[in-house]
C-alpha cells in the first residue's frame, strides 16, 4: 500500500507518514478508516516494525490518527491538519518553482515537467 524510497534522504518513518497524509488528502483513506497493521506494513515494505510504529506514533501525536486499544489505528477527522499540509506543499512548490526559474529553467520546461515530459538532464 505504501511506497518508500530507500535512497531518499527523508527517513523511512517520515515517508510512511507522508504516504498516509497524501492518501487522506486524495480520499484513499477516509475518516475512521483503519490503517494497515504495523506488522503488515513492515512485512510489505521489508522494514523493521519499529519504523512503522514510529510513523504511526507521529501521526497520532499530530492528531491525524487515533488509536483504539486492541482494535487498531484509525484516520481522524481533523481537516485543519490536512489543510495546513496542503498549504505547506504549495509554499514548497512555489519556492522550488522560483529557484528553477532563477537557475534558467524555462516556464515551458516546467510545464512539461509537470506533465511528465521533461528528461532529467
C-alpha positions in Angstrom: 0.0 0.0 0.0 2.7 2.5 0.9 5.8 3.2 -1.1 9.2 4.2 0.3 12.4 5.2 -1.4 15.4 3.7 0.4 17.7 6.1 -1.4 15.9 9.2 -0.1 17.4 11.5 2.5 13.9 11.5 4.1 13.8 8.9 6.9 11.6 5.9 6.1 9.2 6.7 9.0 8.6 10.2 7.6 8.0 8.7 4.1 5.3 6.4 5.6 3.8 9.4 7.4 3.8 11.4 4.1 2.2 8.5 2.3 -0.7 8.3 4.8 -1.3 12.1 4.7 -1.3 12.0 0.9 -3.7 9.1 0.9 -6.0 11.1 3.2 -5.8 14.2 1.0 -6.6 12.1 -2.1 -9.5 10.4 -0.3 -8.0 7.0 -0.5 -8.1 6.9 3.3 -11.2 8.5 4.9 -12.0 9.5 8.4 -12.4 6.5 10.7 -10.7 4.1 8.2 -8.4 1.7 9.9 -4.7 1.8 8.9 -3.0 -1.4 8.0 -1.4 -3.2 10.9 2.2 -2.3 11.8 3.2 -6.0 11.1 1.6 -6.0 7.7 3.2 -2.7 6.6 6.6 -3.8 7.9 6.4 -7.1 6.1 5.1 -5.5 2.8 7.9 -2.9 2.8 10.6 -5.2 4.2 11.4 -2.9 7.1 11.6 -3.1 10.9 8.2 -2.9 12.6 9.6 -0.2 14.9 9.9 2.1 11.9 6.2 1.7 11.1 5.4 2.1 14.8 7.3 5.4 14.9 5.4 6.7 11.8 2.1 5.7 13.4 3.1 7.3 16.7 4.0 10.6 14.9 0.6 10.6 13.2 -1.1 10.0 16.5 0.9 12.9 18.1 -0.2 15.2 15.3 -3.8 14.2 15.8 -4.0 12.8 12.2 -4.9 9.4 13.6 -6.3 7.9 16.8 -6.0 4.5 18.4 -8.5 2.2 19.9 -6.7 -0.4 22.2 -6.9 -3.8 20.7 -8.7 -2.7 17.6 -6.2 -0.6 15.6 -5.3 2.9 14.4 -7.8 5.0 12.6 -7.9 8.1 10.5 -9.1 11.2 12.4 -11.5 13.8 11.1 -9.0 16.6 11.6 -9.2 18.6 8.4 -7.2 21.5 9.7 -4.0 19.4 9.7 -4.7 18.3 6.1 -5.3 21.9 5.1 -2.0 23.0 6.8 -0.2 20.2 5.0 -1.6 21.4 1.6 -0.7 25.0 2.3 2.9 23.9 3.2 3.2 21.9 0.0 2.0 24.9 -2.1 4.7 27.1 -0.4 7.4 24.5 -1.1 6.2 24.2 -4.7 6.3 28.0 -5.2 9.8 28.2 -3.7 11.1 25.4 -5.9 9.4 27.0 -9.0 11.1 30.3 -8.2 14.5 28.6 -7.7 14.2 26.7 -11.0 13.3 29.9 -12.9 16.3 31.8 -11.3 18.5 28.9 -12.4 17.4 29.4 -16.0 14.8 26.7 -16.4 12.1 28.0 -18.8 8.4 28.1 -17.9 7.8 25.8 -20.9 10.1 23.2 -19.5 8.5 23.5 -16.1 5.1 22.9 -17.6 6.4 19.9 -19.5 7.9 18.6 -16.2 4.5 18.9 -14.6 3.0 16.9 -17.4 5.8 14.3 -17.1 7.6 15.1 -20.4 11.0 16.5 -19.4 14.1 14.4 -19.2 16.2 14.6 -16.1 19.1 16.4 -17.8 
